[in-house]
Amino acid sequence: MDQIWNSILDFSSKFVIPDWGALIALIPIAILALVVLFVAWLLWRLTLLGPKRRGKGRVRPVPPPGVHPPTPSLAPIFGAVGAFLVLFGLVFGPVILALGIGALILTLLYWGAESMRDYDHAAGATTLPAVIPPEPPPGVHMPGPSFRPIVAAVAVAVLFYGLVFGGWLLAMGLIMLLVSLVGWLRDARAEYALAERADTIGHLESLPAPRVPTGTFALFGALFVLGIILNSGIIPSGAASGATGGSPAPGGSAAPGASAAAGGSAAPAGSPAPGGSAAASAPAADVTVTAEGIAFDTAKLSSKAGQPFSIAFVNKDAGIPHDIEVADAGGAIVWEGDTITGVASTVYTVPPLTAGTYKFQCKWHPNMVGELTAK
């Protein structure tokens, strides 16, 4: 009984002598709860606005005779989710990438099945006109043809290339996608203007048939070629010099076995190799890795477990950033070196690793991976 009574006293004391610090900490949560309740109340009120339904259910619209409208579909939403997972997986690993590819495949199969059902329905219809009229019947508004999906698909394709090869190609893909979305927004604005005009003239007009966007495709081609040229280093960029201030560090290259600086690099990011010629030869180190053509020159490295070791890293891709980071079997980063922009070289000092198999990779380019064995 004493224990029960004490627990009752302890519980009641929280109301008599409250913990003001805990109550103040709950204020943001209380405000968030009030906002959620207000939004829920607002949505509930919005559902009560407008005209009431006639009868017991929604009146289903019936298209005019001879008109076969497309049925609603969730396939575009599923496709957008799959594309999001693919883009997410390119950054965060193969598991999410595989889920995205699987989602896209299932979406295409689902979309194809819907199309076949729609085709079978149209093929068996007897009310369709023998000759398709050049314009929709009065009172029927059909969306006009558009090149915007094709233009946007080209921009997204270049964006995918940029996610792999990085640098200027990624920037060009973003510019192309922005141009595509702005054009699509202009079409939507013109469609809305026709909808407003329908209030005056009594029927909704369609947009005129679009012309082939030769100018846009020419611009995309020029941006794509420019991105490839800038990535290849034919036109030197401002970051191509590599070293800070454009001059070599004193003494040429870092000495072997030098202690690691902040970020795991023994030399400043992008310092030139000995002899004054950037990345002419690799500095002395335990192992050497060269990045050229957006790829490592080796897929396997080895080191002694429990001992630090040095990596001579040579970046021969002019104007393109590369680095080396080490991840464990679970994908967690255990060490990361500084980024250097080619053409340049540096010496990394990697701290001791426990025995096992690791993955070394470039954080800027997911295709640049290899296996590091500590034994």
TARAZI-V790705 format. One record per run of one state. SS is the DSSP state (H for helix, E for strand, - for the rest). FROM is the first residue (numbers start at 1). LEN is the number of residues. If there is no record, write none. Layout:
BEGIN
SS&FROM&LEN ; SS&FROM&LEN
END
This chain:
BEGIN
-&1&1 ; H&2&15 ; -&17&3 ; H&20&6 ; -&26&1 ; H&27&21 ; -&48&27 ; H&75&18 ; -&93&1 ; H&94&30 ; -&124&24 ; H&148&18 ; -&166&2 ; H&168&34 ; -&202&12 ; H&214&19 ; -&233&11 ; H&244&3 ; -&247&18 ; E&265&1 ; -&266&21 ; E&287&5 ; -&292&4 ; E&296&1 ; -&297&3 ; E&300&4 ; -&304&5 ; E&309&7 ; -&316&2 ; E&318&1 ; -&319&2 ; E&321&2 ; -&323&2 ; E&325&3 ; -&328&5 ; E&333&4 ; -&337&3 ; E&340&3 ; -&343&1 ; E&344&7 ; -&351&5 ; E&356&7 ; -&363&2 ; E&365&10 ; -&375&1
END
